[in-house]
Amino acid sequence: MAKCDQGYRCEVCGKDVTAIVDSDLYLRFVIGELDPEILHTTAERHIRCNPVLAQFIDHAEFDPLVVDGVMGRANLDKEFVRERTDLVTRGFERLREIAIDERDRDVTTYPLAEVIARYREA
């Protein structure tokens, strides 16, 4: 059975990832942390099932998530946290734009503009 026929199950909780705005896989792709060549072979997770990444989303439509311990925002370099929050939040906003746009679009247009530019330079 093809992966698209099976649905996209979260490798952490085992439930279906039913919306792109909940997709850790697509969030990482949009912000340039997942190579487009392996997008179709990479395991899926809900964004909230990857709390180390999710803690950097600062958006009214996303309930804040706090990570304790060494990987928590409170224990990281403030400049890194600022930059990471900006990137990941913009990625989450991009997922929301993609979800709202009902046109069938090419997945290569999903990433943020600077990520697309980086792929073109490579």
Order of alpha helices (4+ residues) and beta strands (2+ residues): alpha-alpha-alpha-alpha-alpha
